[in-house]
Structure formats: structure tokens, C-alpha cells
Amino acid sequence: MKSVGVFYWSGSGNTEKMAEAIGEGLKKAGVEFDLCNITNGAGDVNGYEKLMFGCPSMGMEVLEEAEFEPFFEEAEKSISGKKVALFGSYGWGDGEWMRNWQDRVSDQGADLFNGEGLVVNETPDDDAVEECIGFGESFAKF
């Protein structure tokens, strides 16, 4: 069983860039992980000790509805008692989508990393990429 499954959806590439940087952090920490773009068929979340989920804010500050939301609704059934981290990018609003997502994860009995998700406004710049790498490294020790 791999230690960490990183499951994400990205429309513009911003959340994908975050996922890749988080993967760099996990790699630096020496953790086995899979980086799974759910558009390519994500697979089962049950085969991982820890889970990371990434999705940008869409529309009225919600998770992407066509692919990610159905995937996450199914994954939610398997996260109780697991260590979970959330991440994503946004371009408007105040992060309501992340707060709602955090509540969903906590309501399912998961152990939410840092008590909140990692959010980046728009395209991750060099500082945000470094933050994502650090996020991955820290989650590896969680």
C-alpha cells in the first residue's frame, strides 16, 4: 500500500501545478505516493494510508461539479479516520468553497491536516510553489 494518494482535478492547470509541487514535497520527504488526475480515472482511495484532494473553486464557490464532485462524494464514504489534506486555487470570492469542503471532511470523521486546506489565488507563483512543496513535506510527517 502506498502511503499517500494525491487526487486532483484542474481546469486551467493551476491546481495541477499545486499538485505537482506537493508531489515534490512528498518525494523530498521520502514518501511513496501516487499523483492522480481524476480526469484520467482516479481509481480507489482505499489503497492509501493518507489522502490529499485538490480542486479549484468553481462557479459560486463550489467544487467542480461534473467530475470532481461525483468523485469526492464517493471518496467521502472512505475517509473516516484517515489523515486528509485539501488544496486548490481560486480566482474570486473569499475561500468559502474551501471552508465548506473542510467542514465536509471533518463531518466525515477524517483528521484534517492543519485544520484547513491550502489555497492559492490564481496561478501559483514561485512563493506559492514553495509553499506547496512545504505542504507536501509537512503532510508526509503528519
Buried (B, 14 or more C-beta within 10 A) or exposed (E): EEBBBBBBBBBEEBBBBBBBBBBBBBBEBEBEBBBBBBBEEBEEBEEBEBBBBBBBBBEEBBBBEEBBBEBBEEBBEBBEEBBBBBBBBBEEEEBEBBBEBBEBBEEBEBBBBEEBBBBBEEBBEEEBBBBBBBBBBBBBEE
